[in-house]
């Protein structure tokens, strides 16, 4: 899997939120997901080592990024 550079796709994305450490983007032109190839709806990026996502449809997500992997936990 290769990386994803938001700036390479900036023309197709609308920034919804930016805190300096995290940002939320809307995919306006069906940019494909680098993991599966299907267009994604939203993109969340973070520079933090840990991140907690707010509850959404009754589920809460936490993210842990370390040197070897990104771990997404659903609560």
Secondary structure, DSSP 4 states (H G I P E B T S, - for coil): -----GGGGGGGEEEEEE-SSEEEEEESS-PBPTTTSSBPSEEEEE-SSEEEEEEETTEEEEEEE-SS-EEEEE-
